[in-house]
Amino acid sequence: MPPKSLAPDTRVMVDRTTNTIVLTRTFTAPREDVFEAWTQPEHVACWWDASGAPLSVCEIDLRPDGTFRFVHQGQPDVPPFSGVYREIVPPEKLVFEAMGAIGRVILKDTGGATLLTVSITCASAAHLDQFLQMGVDAGTSQTLDNLVVYVGYMKRRSSSAQGRR
């Protein structure tokens, strides 16, 4: 993957009235490409870990009530990130449960670009505080930085492959 410094910052907002962390990002790619990068294990394994290391395990059963499990490489003290998909509307929406919270990924076509909004709604103010203390906001922001770079890599690789035909 290219260096992370190529990616602009993610906007992060904490809404204490709804116990929600909201992250937004713009991609210069079609939302179909961003959705694919977010839902296919061969892609997710490349960008999910905030450190930039590939995941050692990336399992995705992309259907309502299907599960996912992501295991970080070389970090035995970090538990796997796992959850259950609740709603899937390709290429615009994913809703899932993980770590006692509801995650929503919304992809909006903005005419040549994609606006991605990730919201993580916690069960209570204490749950939100726990997520913030764990660094979920900063970690998710870095993960989205990785995704921006990875989607750009996918786009360049696809263009390069088409040029060789």
DAURTA-V367726 format. One record per backbone hydrogen bond with DSSP energy under -1.0 kcal/mol. CO is the residue of the C=O (numbers start at 1). NH is the residue of the N-H. Records with the same first field share a line. If there is no record, write none. Layout:
# DAURTA-V367726
CO: NH + NH
This chain:
# DAURTA-V367726
3: 6
4: 7
11: 24
13: 22
15: 20
19: 122
20: 15
21: 120
22: 13
23: 118
24: 11
25: 116
27: 29 + 114
30: 34
31: 35
32: 36
33: 37
34: 38
35: 39
36: 40
40: 43 + 44
41: 45
43: 46
44: 47 + 48
45: 55
49: 52
57: 71
59: 69
61: 63
63: 66
66: 85
67: 61
68: 83
69: 59
70: 81
71: 56 + 57
75: 78
81: 70
83: 68
84: 97
85: 65
87: 95
89: 92 + 93
92: 107
93: 89
94: 105
95: 86 + 87
96: 103
97: 84
98: 101
101: 98
102: 121
103: 96
104: 119
105: 94
106: 117
108: 115
113: 110
114: 27
115: 108
116: 25
117: 106
118: 23
119: 104
120: 21
121: 102
124: 128
125: 129
126: 130
127: 131
128: 132
129: 133
130: 134
131: 136
135: 139
136: 140
137: 141
138: 142
139: 143
140: 144
141: 145
142: 146
143: 147
144: 148
145: 149
146: 150
147: 151
148: 152
149: 153
150: 154
151: 155
152: 156
153: 157
154: 158
155: 159
156: 160
157: 161
158: 162
159: 163
162: 165
